[in-house]
Amino acid sequence: MRLSIRTAVFSFVLSVMLWLYITLQGEYEVTVPVELQVRVPSDQWLDSPLPGQLDVRLRGSGWNLLNALYLDRSMRITVEVTSRQRQGQLTESDLRSGFRSPAQLRLIGIEPQSIEYRLSSVSQKKVPISPDIHFATADGYLVSRPLVLVPDSVLLIGSRSVLDTIRGWQTQSLVRQNVHRSIVELVELERSPILRVLPERVLVKAVVQQIAEATYYDVPVVLEPGPATTKELIPSHVTVTIRGGLEDIERLLEQAEIPITVRVLRTQLASGAEMITPVVNAPAWIRDITVQPQFLLYRRLRQ
């Protein structure tokens, strides 16, 4: 008599479950990483990071191991440092007494068997945030403003000796490709095993616009006031082309006055050079500036 597919599948599943049930009745010994949590007095902080996990050798039934390792997952070692001494050692006895498991398991061994620690006075420090953020814009677009971080600084809490060595704090790396619109995004800050970082995330704003150009003709060259001179600048007017975001360029073109100043400084004239590169003052958001001609001729007036 031929068995149906449904009967065959049911028989296979039943046999697997029976085998699993019998197998998990036995005792097993395994070595697994277990999270280590160390608590110190409220006015003290760890001077250097301790291992985040310890290798723990356990023995127990398959059912208890399954529960502790894969179902409950609350197994950890928690040790509280009560000594006020600046340095000390967590012994194997301390680590064993701090072992907590949701299921009945026998602790056979711990590696490492002891851990040295150093404490320092707790302190806090505010430092600027350095963004590790890179936006690659699509063709014809640009990031028209410097990145804005909110907040632009971070509060670090930890050991005074560690904080004294820190001058800034980075965000986690963020890379975006083919960007063609403005971005507002929350970015995680770098984490530390021995410092508390507040806040944990910052808001990043990037203004992305289409690229545009504007050209201003006959922009006068302004000579910085100073003693009278028998020399002249040639030419006295130049052409300036600027490149930036489309919306920013449009706002500039709506203004009645030219928002750009071309100057020559007295220090440049005092150098004695005949060819001088003018100094251009323009809004900070402008990406590129081209002046034609690039050099000015500084020579004696014709009699």
Secondary structure, DSSP 8 states (H G I E B T S, - for coil): ----HHHHHHHHHHHHHHHHHHHTTSEEEEEEEEEEEEE--TTEEESS---SEEEEEEEEEHHHHHIIIIIS---EEEEE----SSEEEE-HHHHHHTEE-SS--EEEEEESS-EEEEEEEEEEEEEEEE--EEEEE-TTEEE-S--EEESSEEEEEEEHHHHTT---EEB--EEEEEE-S-EEEEEEB---SS-EEESSEEEEEE-EEEEEEEEEEEEEEEE---S--SEEEE-SEEEEEEEEEHHHHHHHHTSSS-S-EEEE-HHHHHT--SEE--EEE--TT--EEEEESSSEEEEE---
